Amino acid sequence: MKPTRLFFLDAVRAFAILMMLQGHFIDTLLNPVYRDKTNIAYTIWEYFRGITAPTFFTITGLVFVFLLLRAKAKNEDRYRIKKGFNRGLLLIGIGYALRFSFLSLFKGEINMYFIVIDVLQCIGLSLILIIGLYLITLKNETAFALLMLIIGNLIFVTEPLYRTLHIEGVPKFLANYLTKENGSIFTMIPWFGYVCFGAFIAVLFHKFGHKYRYKQFKITGFLVVGFILLFWSSPFLTFITQITGIQLFDESANYNYLFTRLGNVLVIFGLFYTFEQYLKQAIITKIGQKTLSIYVIHFIIIYGSFTGIGLKHFFYKSLTPTQAIIGAILFMVVVCFISFHYAKTNKFIYNWMRKGYKRLTKQFNQTNL
């Protein structure tokens, strides 16, 4: 069967990146006096904003592993592995670069805040780990899928054990991947768990995607499992505690944001997959194919990467709700416009980073001659 593109995932990524754009804009610039958790509108906004990261990480595992398995079927997985490994390293590099202050460097200082970990570093390292686990299982799809399912569940269930993790005797550069105590925005645990679940779903797509009427089965599966995780994962964890007497399950149930967010993601997958035929040529699908470019551009505009001068510098926590909403809409339009007309694809960012790396290397070599 001729492989087809999973258009609904492009649409989901577009939804997630747009949610991220408005989420970062409002969260950074909205005046704290308007952050009223008793306000229904604010509560709904905050809830849906929380779905963005789980969606991105789950899609990362799903798309990468699906393409890897498809390449394996053509005996081209070595190329996909190499490409994935290089992309992982590049994402890690971009993640650090976006927080590096060149103005401080010109002053003879280095602001070490740039070593905190954010979403790009986690995604980059996750790709590398997925490749390693794929090779460890000797490229056996069934063994790989089971391993992904086990790791994902293990990471989620044990969340209470590392929720306030404190690490001593380890360089901050490495510790930041596991603990938030030094300012990291994201850490590998628990977020790698979503990548594992995405990888597990990818194996199911690859194994059974060609079956007759399987699309309807997948949609039903997404929705059913999603709602089960949303409404019954906590009671199930409590039930396991009663059977085993292991309090860890009860602690996980009492703060069960990981499984419930995964439920949110699966429901979104199901809804977007249902209407996939209407999304194949839509502009939202094109946005979903440029997520890296959009991420980098938005980061520079809001947080002032490299220069330290961004919207945060001028309007930090100062906008009213009306100003924030209008500003967020304009911000999404501007960032997408720049991405469409000045960064035609994500390759623009990759090429830009490679050129920057070569220039820095050349300058360093000349300095040391």
C-alpha positions as CSV (number, residue, x, y, z in Angstrom):
1,M,0.0,0.0,0.0
2,K,1.3,3.5,-0.8
3,P,2.1,5.4,2.4
4,T,-0.1,8.4,3.1
5,R,0.7,11.5,5.2
6,L,-1.1,11.8,8.5
7,F,-2.7,15.1,7.8
8,F,-4.6,15.3,11.0
9,L,-1.3,15.4,12.9
10,D,-0.3,18.5,11.0
11,A,-3.6,20.0,12.0
12,V,-3.1,19.0,15.7
13,R,0.4,20.5,15.6
14,A,-1.0,23.7,14.2
15,F,-3.6,23.8,17.0
16,A,-0.9,23.2,19.6
17,I,1.5,25.9,18.2
18,L,-1.2,28.5,18.0
19,M,-2.2,27.7,21.5
20,M,1.4,28.1,22.5
21,L,1.7,31.5,20.8
22,Q,-1.3,33.0,22.5
23,G,-0.5,31.2,25.7
24,H,3.0,32.6,26.0
25,F,1.9,36.0,24.9
26,I,-0.9,36.3,27.5
27,D,1.0,34.5,30.3
28,T,4.0,36.8,29.8
29,L,2.2,40.1,29.4
30,L,-1.1,39.9,31.2
31,N,-1.2,41.9,34.4
32,P,-1.4,39.6,37.5
33,V,-4.4,41.4,38.9
34,Y,-6.5,39.8,36.1
35,R,-5.3,36.2,36.9
36,D,-8.5,35.3,38.7
37,K,-9.0,31.5,39.0
38,T,-12.6,32.1,40.0
39,N,-13.2,33.6,36.6
40,I,-14.6,30.9,34.2
41,A,-13.0,32.4,31.1
42,Y,-9.6,32.5,32.7
43,T,-9.9,29.0,34.1
44,I,-10.9,27.6,30.6
45,W,-8.0,29.4,29.0
46,E,-5.5,28.1,31.7
47,Y,-6.8,24.5,31.3
48,F,-6.5,24.5,27.5
49,R,-3.1,26.1,27.7
50,G,-2.0,23.1,29.8
51,I,-2.8,20.8,26.9
52,T,-0.2,22.3,24.6
53,A,3.0,20.7,25.9
54,P,1.6,17.2,26.2
55,T,0.3,17.4,22.7
56,F,3.7,18.4,21.3
57,F,5.6,15.7,23.1
58,T,3.1,13.0,22.2
59,I,3.2,14.0,18.5
60,T,7.0,14.1,18.6
61,G,7.1,10.4,19.5
62,L,4.2,9.5,17.1
63,V,5.5,11.2,14.0
64,F,9.2,10.3,14.5
65,V,8.6,6.6,15.1
66,F,5.9,6.3,12.4
67,L,8.4,7.7,9.9
68,L,11.1,5.5,11.3
69,L,9.0,2.4,10.9
70,R,7.9,3.4,7.4
71,A,11.6,3.8,6.5
72,K,12.4,0.5,8.0
73,A,9.8,-1.2,5.6
74,K,11.9,0.3,2.7
75,N,15.2,-0.7,4.3
76,E,16.0,3.0,4.7
77,D,15.8,3.2,8.5
78,R,19.6,3.9,8.8
79,Y,19.1,7.2,7.1
80,R,16.1,8.1,9.3
81,I,18.1,7.2,12.4
82,K,21.0,9.3,11.4
83,K,18.7,12.2,10.5
84,G,16.8,11.9,13.7
85,F,20.0,11.8,15.8
86,N,21.3,14.9,14.0
87,R,18.0,16.7,14.4
88,G,18.0,15.8,18.1
89,L,21.4,17.4,18.6
90,L,20.4,20.5,16.6
91,L,17.2,21.0,18.6
92,I,19.2,20.8,21.8
93,G,21.6,23.4,20.3
94,I,18.8,25.7,19.3
95,G,17.2,25.4,22.7
96,Y,20.4,26.7,24.4
97,A,21.0,29.3,21.7
98,L,17.6,30.9,22.2
99,R,18.4,31.7,25.8
100,F,22.0,32.8,25.3
101,S,22.6,36.5,25.8
102,F,25.1,37.9,23.4
103,L,24.8,41.3,25.0
104,S,26.2,39.9,28.2
105,L,29.0,38.3,26.2
106,F,30.0,41.6,24.8
107,K,30.2,42.9,28.4
108,G,32.6,40.1,29.2
109,E,30.0,38.2,31.2
110,I,28.1,34.9,30.6
111,N,24.6,34.7,31.9
112,M,24.4,31.0,33.0
113,Y,20.6,31.0,32.9
114,F,20.9,29.8,29.3
115,I,21.7,26.3,30.6
116,V,18.1,25.9,31.9
117,I,16.2,23.3,30.0
118,D,13.2,24.1,27.9
119,V,10.9,22.3,25.4
120,L,13.4,22.0,22.5
121,Q,16.2,20.4,24.6
122,C,13.7,17.9,25.9
123,I,12.4,17.0,22.5
124,G,15.9,16.8,21.1
125,L,17.1,14.4,23.8
126,S,13.8,12.5,23.5
127,L,14.5,11.8,19.8
128,I,18.0,10.5,20.7
129,L,16.7,8.3,23.5
130,I,13.9,6.9,21.2
131,I,16.6,5.9,18.7
132,G,18.7,4.2,21.4
133,L,15.7,2.2,22.7
134,Y,14.7,1.3,19.2
135,L,18.2,-0.1,18.6
136,I,18.3,-1.9,22.0
137,T,15.1,-3.8,21.0
138,L,16.9,-4.9,17.9
139,K,14.3,-3.0,15.8
140,N,11.6,-5.4,16.8
141,E,8.3,-3.4,16.6
142,T,6.4,-5.5,19.2
143,A,9.2,-5.4,21.8
144,F,9.8,-1.7,21.1
145,A,6.0,-0.9,21.6
146,L,5.9,-2.8,24.8
147,L,9.0,-1.0,26.1
148,M,7.5,2.4,25.2
149,L,4.2,1.5,27.0
150,I,6.1,0.3,30.1
151,I,8.4,3.3,30.3
152,G,5.5,5.8,29.7
153,N,3.4,4.3,32.5
154,L,6.4,4.0,34.8
155,I,7.3,7.6,34.4
156,F,3.7,8.8,35.0
157,V,3.0,6.6,38.0
158,T,6.2,7.4,39.8
159,E,5.8,11.2,39.4
160,P,5.4,11.8,43.2
161,L,8.9,10.4,43.7
162,Y,10.6,13.1,41.5
163,R,8.1,15.9,41.8
164,T,10.4,17.9,44.0
165,L,13.6,16.2,43.0
166,H,16.8,17.6,44.5
167,I,20.1,16.6,43.0
168,E,23.5,17.2,44.5
169,G,27.0,16.5,43.2
170,V,25.9,16.7,39.6
171,P,26.8,19.7,37.3
172,K,23.8,22.0,36.8
173,F,24.2,21.5,33.1
174,L,23.1,17.9,33.5
175,A,21.0,18.2,36.6
176,N,18.7,20.6,34.8
177,Y,17.4,17.8,32.6
178,L,15.9,16.1,35.7
179,T,15.1,18.9,38.2
180,K,13.4,22.3,38.1
181,E,15.2,23.6,41.1
182,N,17.6,25.6,39.0
183,G,14.9,27.2,36.8
184,S,14.3,24.6,34.1
185,I,11.0,25.0,32.4
186,F,10.7,21.4,31.2
187,T,12.5,18.3,32.4
188,M,12.9,14.9,30.8
189,I,10.7,13.4,33.5
190,P,7.8,13.4,33.2
191,W,7.7,14.8,29.6
192,F,9.6,11.9,28.0
193,G,6.6,9.8,29.1
194,Y,4.4,11.5,26.5
195,V,7.0,10.8,23.8
196,C,6.9,7.1,24.8
197,F,3.1,7.0,24.5
198,G,3.3,8.7,21.1
199,A,5.9,6.1,20.0
200,F,3.6,3.3,21.1
201,I,0.7,4.8,19.1
202,A,3.0,5.1,16.1
203,V,3.6,1.3,16.2
204,L,-0.1,0.7,16.2
205,F,-0.6,3.0,13.3
206,H,2.1,1.3,11.3
207,K,1.0,-2.3,12.1
208,F,-2.8,-1.8,11.6
209,G,-3.2,1.4,9.6
210,H,-3.8,-0.4,6.3
211,K,-6.7,-2.5,7.7
212,Y,-10.1,-2.0,6.2
213,R,-12.2,0.6,8.1
214,Y,-9.3,1.0,10.6
215,K,-9.6,4.7,10.6
216,Q,-13.0,4.5,12.3
217,F,-11.5,2.1,14.8
218,K,-8.6,4.5,15.5
219,I,-11.0,7.4,16.0
220,T,-13.1,5.4,18.4
221,G,-10.0,4.2,20.2
222,F,-8.7,7.7,20.6
223,L,-12.0,9.0,22.0
224,V,-12.7,6.0,24.3
225,V,-9.3,5.7,25.8
226,G,-9.0,9.5,26.1
227,F,-12.2,9.7,28.1
228,I,-11.2,6.8,30.2
229,L,-8.0,8.5,31.1
230,L,-9.8,11.8,31.8
231,F,-12.5,10.4,34.1
232,W,-11.4,7.0,35.4
233,S,-7.5,7.0,35.6
234,S,-7.5,8.5,39.1
235,P,-10.2,6.0,40.5
236,F,-8.2,3.2,38.8
237,L,-5.0,4.2,40.5
238,T,-6.8,4.4,43.9
239,F,-8.3,0.9,43.2
240,I,-4.8,-0.4,42.6
241,T,-3.7,1.1,46.0
242,Q,-6.5,-0.7,47.7
243,I,-5.5,-4.0,46.2
244,T,-1.7,-3.7,46.5
245,G,-1.4,-1.4,49.5
246,I,1.3,0.6,47.6
247,Q,0.7,4.2,48.5
248,L,2.6,5.5,45.5
249,F,-0.5,4.8,43.3
250,D,-2.7,6.8,45.7
251,E,-0.3,9.7,45.7
252,S,-0.2,9.6,41.9
253,A,-4.1,9.5,41.8
254,N,-4.3,12.6,44.1
255,Y,-2.3,14.7,41.6
256,N,-3.1,12.9,38.4
257,Y,-2.3,15.6,35.8
258,L,-0.2,13.3,33.6
259,F,-2.7,10.6,32.7
260,T,-5.6,13.2,32.4
261,R,-3.5,15.4,30.1
262,L,-2.8,12.3,28.0
263,G,-6.5,11.8,27.9
264,N,-6.9,15.4,26.6
265,V,-4.4,14.7,23.9
266,L,-6.1,11.5,22.7
267,V,-9.5,13.2,22.6
268,I,-8.0,16.0,20.4
269,F,-6.4,13.3,18.2
270,G,-9.8,11.7,17.8
271,L,-11.6,14.9,17.0
272,F,-9.0,16.1,14.5
273,Y,-8.7,12.7,12.9
274,T,-12.5,12.7,12.4
275,F,-12.4,15.8,10.3
276,E,-9.1,15.1,8.6
277,Q,-10.6,15.3,5.1
278,Y,-11.4,18.9,5.7
279,L,-7.9,19.8,6.9
280,K,-5.7,18.4,4.1
281,Q,-5.4,21.7,2.2
282,A,-6.3,24.1,4.9
283,I,-3.8,26.8,6.0
284,I,-3.8,25.3,9.5
285,T,-2.2,22.2,8.1
286,K,0.6,24.3,6.6
287,I,1.1,26.0,9.9
288,G,1.5,22.6,11.4
289,Q,4.4,21.9,9.1
290,K,6.4,24.9,10.3
291,T,6.3,24.5,14.0
292,L,10.0,24.9,14.6
293,S,10.3,28.1,12.6
294,I,7.3,29.5,14.4
295,Y,8.7,28.5,17.8
296,V,12.0,30.2,17.1
297,I,10.5,33.4,15.7
298,H,8.0,33.7,18.5
299,F,10.7,33.2,21.1
300,I,12.8,36.0,19.6
301,I,9.9,38.4,19.5
302,I,8.6,37.8,23.0
303,Y,11.7,37.0,25.0
304,G,14.3,38.9,23.0
305,S,16.6,36.0,22.3
306,F,20.2,37.1,21.5
307,T,19.5,40.8,22.2
308,G,17.5,40.7,25.4
309,I,15.0,43.1,23.8
310,G,11.6,41.7,23.2
311,L,7.9,42.3,24.0
312,K,8.6,41.1,27.6
313,H,11.1,44.0,28.0
314,F,8.4,46.6,27.3
315,F,5.1,45.1,28.4
316,Y,5.9,42.5,31.0
317,K,2.8,41.8,33.0
318,S,1.2,45.1,32.2
319,L,-1.7,44.4,29.7
320,T,-5.4,44.3,30.4
321,P,-7.4,41.3,29.3
322,T,-8.7,43.2,26.2
323,Q,-5.2,44.3,25.3
324,A,-3.9,40.8,25.8
325,I,-6.5,39.1,23.7
326,I,-6.2,41.6,20.8
327,G,-2.4,41.5,21.1
328,A,-2.3,37.7,21.1
329,I,-4.4,37.5,17.9
330,L,-2.1,40.1,16.2
331,F,1.0,38.2,17.5
332,M,-0.2,34.9,16.0
333,V,-0.8,36.5,12.7
334,V,2.5,38.3,12.6
335,V,4.5,35.3,13.6
336,C,2.8,33.0,11.1
337,F,3.2,35.7,8.4
338,I,7.0,35.9,9.1
339,S,7.2,32.1,9.1
340,F,5.4,31.8,5.8
341,H,7.2,34.5,3.9
342,Y,10.7,34.6,5.4
343,A,11.2,31.1,6.8
344,K,9.6,29.0,4.1
345,T,10.2,25.7,6.0
346,N,11.8,24.5,9.1
347,K,14.9,23.9,7.0
348,F,15.4,27.7,7.2
349,I,16.1,27.4,10.9
350,Y,18.3,24.4,10.4
351,N,20.4,26.1,7.7
352,W,20.5,29.3,9.8
353,M,21.9,27.4,12.8
354,R,24.4,25.5,10.7
355,K,25.7,28.8,9.2
356,G,26.0,30.3,12.6
357,Y,27.9,27.3,13.9
358,K,30.3,27.4,11.0
359,R,30.9,31.1,11.5
360,L,31.6,30.7,15.2
361,T,33.9,27.8,14.6
362,K,35.8,29.8,11.9
363,Q,36.1,32.8,14.2
364,F,37.3,30.6,17.1
365,N,39.9,29.0,15.0
366,Q,41.2,32.3,13.7
367,T,41.4,33.6,17.3
368,N,43.5,30.7,18.4
369,L,45.9,30.9,15.5
